[in-house]
Amino acid sequence: MPDSIAVIGSNMIDLVTYVERMPNRGETLEAPRFQQGFGGKGANQAVAAARLGATVAMITCVGDDGFGHQTRENLERNGVDVSHLRMVKGAVSGVAPIFVEPDGENAILIVKGANVHLSPDDVAAAATTLAACDAILLQLEVPLETVYAAVAFGAENGVTTILNPAPANRDLDLSQLAGLDWFCPNESELAALSGMPADTDAGVVEAARTLIAQGIRNVVVTLGGRGARLVTTEEVHVIDPVPVDPVDTTGAGDAFIGSFARFLSGGATPLDALNLAARYAAHSITGHGTQSSYADGAAFDTFCRDHDV
Ligand code: RIB
């Protein structure tokens, strides 16, 4: 099926508190605003791709609780195929308490809950769906063995694999990622995973190239307000940032990755797909919450027109 993406990953319920400042240890502080929403890096990326018109299936685990049922309904409402969503008896669904400061920057806690049950067996059970996809999208809020199994499946079946190694996990074994097509960390994840400083442009390229030397084909490093870099064996491309006034940066990375997967599987060149993804992520930080800030195709077109891009 054309433009089809499988996301093998997490879902969470986001509990977002907007604060004037972060509380000190032992302090009780009043906060002006709270919002509950649908999140989790996997589900966010799935919803971004689906809102932009991709055919998306999600392989994920929820608890057999209220949040689990709401998560399934939310994915269905967004047109995501949930045939491979598994409700784990006795498990709680994942939740993420999130704090957002007035400049839009955030701090996130994750309680993985049922997400820890997503296993290589779930990947095997979805084999027919996965083999028919253009791209498999992965993150690190589920067990590493599951990520390795999905990368291996993609390599064996000629399906493009995209890994967003978030949150950073130093136990990630790069030797298990041979054949991975796209590795998309932010700069702190790149530093943690390469063991090299990545706080300058030269450092980003050097650290990315150590990953390429280990068998990863392309590295895309997101740099927040500084845009992104695409690093391959021979080339380095700059993806310019799209200036906006940020309200809430939570989930911007997921907006970038989910939309990149959608544009790439829709036939855009990698550079075009990355430039469009930078615009999609920029739009997302002008709204509150994670999935609640993601544009559909029409709203995204309007944003691009209004921002002359
Ligand atoms: O990347 C943002 C996401 O991280 C949030 O939606 C939260 O659920 C955590 O997974």
Residues whose N, C-alpha, C, O or C-beta is under 5 A from the ligand:
A	BS01	RIB	M12 D14 G39 G40 K41 A96 T250 G251 D254 T290
